[in-house]
Amino acid sequence: MNRGRFLTIMVMIFIFIAVPTFEIFPHTAAAIKWESLSSAIKNNKNKIDKKYFLLHFYFPTCVYCIRMNKRVFNVKSVSNYIDKHFHPVAINIYSNKKVLYFNGKYLTDKQLTSKFNVTGVPAEIYFSPSYRKIFLLPGYWKKDDFMLVSKWIATGKYKTESLRKFSHSRH
């Protein structure tokens, strides 16, 4: 095997083994306070004022996931809004960590990803406080667009008007 091919293989091994262990959601003062799905469900059951659920599907080496974390989730106005109106849950699509699902059974993050047919990351799925799926937001979104969808959900406007109509009424 030539030296160039060997180095390429070693870099690939590093990317797939070592890099996924790095934390892409470091806690900063402005960062969203991510919960596990298990704790989000428990917190929702214990509160009189129920919150919506925001499930964020990601993979640690995904360029767009990292970009969304830095440019959207670490913006103070975004994190304050999300923490106030949602139970934010970050789900690593390849993790075997078991979490409590809405039906009371335990599934791995990988099984949740499959259950919701998430085929690309990042992806956001919004749920009602009663665990009903409301909306899938696939891919990377800029702060203003992400906030538009989040406000459409949190205000309950999704029940009475389309996202397009909601968007036009805000401008």
Rosetta blueprint (number, residue, H / E / L):
1 M L
2 N L
3 R H
4 G H
5 R H
6 F H
7 L H
8 T H
9 I H
10 M H
11 V H
12 M H
13 I H
14 F H
15 I H
16 F H
17 I H
18 A L
19 V H
20 P H
21 T H
22 F L
23 E L
24 I L
25 F L
26 P L
27 H L
28 T L
29 A L
30 A L
31 A L
32 I L
33 K L
34 W L
35 E E
36 S L
37 L H
38 S H
39 S H
40 A H
41 I H
42 K H
43 N H
44 N H
45 K H
46 N L
47 K L
48 I L
49 D L
50 K L
51 K L
52 Y E
53 F E
54 L E
55 L E
56 H E
57 F E
58 Y E
59 F L
60 P L
61 T L
62 C L
63 V H
64 Y H
65 C H
66 I H
67 R H
68 M H
69 N H
70 K H
71 R H
72 V H
73 F H
74 N L
75 V L
76 K H
77 S H
78 V H
79 S H
80 N H
81 Y H
82 I H
83 D H
84 K H
85 H H
86 F E
87 H E
88 P E
89 V E
90 A E
91 I E
92 N E
93 I L
94 Y L
95 S L
96 N L
97 K L
98 K E
99 V E
100 L E
101 Y L
102 F L
103 N L
104 G L
105 K L
106 Y E
107 L E
108 T E
109 D H
110 K H
111 Q H
112 L H
113 T H
114 S H
115 K H
116 F L
117 N L
118 V L
119 T L
120 G L
121 V L
122 P L
123 A E
124 E E
125 I E
126 Y E
127 F E
128 S L
129 P L
130 S L
131 Y L
132 R L
133 K E
134 I E
135 F E
136 L E
137 L E
138 P E
139 G L
140 Y L
141 W L
142 K L
143 K H
144 D H
145 D H
146 F H
147 M H
148 L H
149 V H
150 S H
151 K H
152 W H
153 I H
154 A H
155 T L
156 G L
157 K H
158 Y H
159 K H
160 T L
161 E L
162 S L
163 L H
164 R H
165 K H
166 F H
167 S H
168 H H
169 S H
170 R L
171 H L
